[in-house]
């Protein structure tokens, strides 16, 4: 579960450093992708009877919320992405991963 959080942090750092000059272009792509993932993920999740599939489509919708924060290119958007990813990582840790031994 920590690898998903690491991928998001790498993605954000690459966008804000390497592709900063192309921000006007990737803003629209991220915005459109985030809207599509939220709509499709939630609509398909509503129809599911299987809990695993429901959670899978729900996580697709959550990516849309992360992309909205990334596409904002502001301090508040970055802080919301960091907060979301940290809460996601800590909520998915197993109790054995938290023990000091």
C-alpha positions, 0 to 999 in steps of 0.5 A: 500500500505504501508503493501507491503513495510513493507513486503519487509523490513521484508523479507530483514531483515530476510534474512540478519540476520537469514539466512545470513549463508545460503546466498549461497543457497538463492542467487540462489533461489532469482536469479531464482525467479527474472528472472522468475517473470520478464519474466512471468510478462512482457510476460503476461502483453504484452498480456493484453487488460484489464488495471487492469490485465496489472497492476497486471502482471506489479507488478509481474514483479516489484517483480523481480526487487526488488528480484535482488536488494535483491539477490545482498547482497551488499550495492548498492543492498540494497539501490536500494531496499529501493529506489524502495520501498519508491518510490512505497509507495509514488506513491501509497499514496492517497491525503487524506493520505498526508494531515496533518489533 
